[in-house]
């Protein structure tokens, strides 16, 4: 599997984790059944995973551009 496909799946997984955490917080707001600290950690973790996978796509794009630049010389 190429790095961009792997990063794409990572982005989708991070988005899903963030959305699920946000939904849990929204559904159970005020009744005390949500551990807000754990949900905050889950959301920050999902954000970091999303950011890391976007960076993989950026680096892969830069490498592709460098390869194309070498080929055009």
Steps between C-alpha positions, in 0.01 A plus 500: 500500500634842414554769767220723373243221524623414848479865604152528349378208711667656804325830434164326470560303822601815690193683373277210606657489849457876543138491383415208729652677799319825421172309463546332837557836665203661323262210578582474868566862588398585853410156632846419637541176306778637278861521609575838345872464568516172308296646216728805482802268480326295228426813298853639533641160406274482194604852400869410529449182295316702235781758489770232479326328210454829315874557543568159342298609197694828482837324517394245238394788274833676552688182419291450186569858392874453559495186288315679222746790518793258463334332206441828318868597518 
